[in-house]
Amino acid sequence: MAITIIDACEVLSHLGGERILDVRRPDEFAEGHIPGARNVTVTLHEQDPGHAAFIAGVEAAFPSKDQPLIVYCRSGVRSAAAARILSHAGYEDLRDYSGSWLDWTSDPSRPVER
């Protein structure tokens, strides 16, 4: 299962497709997020080494594992980890927006949903 690194242009081309996963904490998500993104928090220092709760949350939000799924966080660290976790869980077309929220908000012309 490949993980593709993408930039903001690619994210913009997928807006409205409802296949964008924000893995930040709920309070970060509430402050603003990419339009259409769904929030399922990944915790990197979790007691559950298999990340069962995270995977179950993503499967509930995005049950189709063969369609593209864009993953982002604040700076790219959590999104990269989440993409690896989801790849091991069977997601086939993962796209890690490595610039994540910091990059997205660096351009005021990009839309933000609250």
Number of C-alpha atoms within 10 A of each C-alpha: 13 12 18 13 15 17 15 17 9 13 19 14 9 16 15 11 12 15 18 24 26 27 26 22 15 12 8 15 22 12 10 14 24 23 17 17 21 19 22 22 21 23 17 13 8 11 8 11 8 12 18 12 15 20 19 14 15 21 16 11 15 17 12 14 17 11 13 16 24 25 29 31 28 21 17 19 14 23 26 20 17 27 25 17 18 24 17 13 17 11 23 18 19 24 24 27 26 23 21 24 22 13 15 24 16 10 10 8 8 12 14 14 12 9
